[in-house]
Amino acid sequence: MIIFFLFLKLGDYWISVTCFLYFIYIYFLYRLKRRSKHFLHLMSYWRSQRSLY
């Protein structure tokens, strides 16, 4: 969050938004690694649903 506000002060709006989204992406990857079994189950279910059509 501190880095986000620092970039915002510099005026590089898109760089700050990109960094902010990047940190959110890393956070969700961390959450998914903790629930990897559930995530893999969802992915296999989604693939089986796609293969039916």
N, C-alpha and C positions, 0 to 999 in steps of 0.2 A: 504493500500500500504506500509506503514511504517513497519507493522508487517511482510509483505511478504519479504521485504529486510533484516529485522533482521534475519529471519529464513534462508534466503539465505546465509548470512554471517556466520551463525553457521554451515552451510554445510548440514543441513537436507533438501535436495532438495525436496523430496517427501512430507514432512510435509508442506513446503511452498506452493507447488503446490496445495495440498489438501485444505489448508486454503484459498488460492486465489480463487479456484473454489467454496468453501463454501460461501465466501462473494458475489460472482457473483450470486450464487443460491438464497441467501437471498434478493439481490437486485431485481432479477426478480420476486420473490414472492411478494415483496413490490409493484412492478409495476403492477402485476396481481391483487392484492387486490384493487388497484385503478380502474382497468378496469374489475372488477369481473363479471359484467353483460355480457360483450363481451366475456370473457373467458368461462363462463358457457354456452353461446349460441354456441360457437365453440365445446365444449365438447359434448353437446347434439346432435349437428349435426353429429359429428364424430361417436357417438354411434349409431345413426339412420342409418348411412351409413354402419357401420359394421354389423348391424342386418339384412340388406338386403341380404348380401352374405351368 
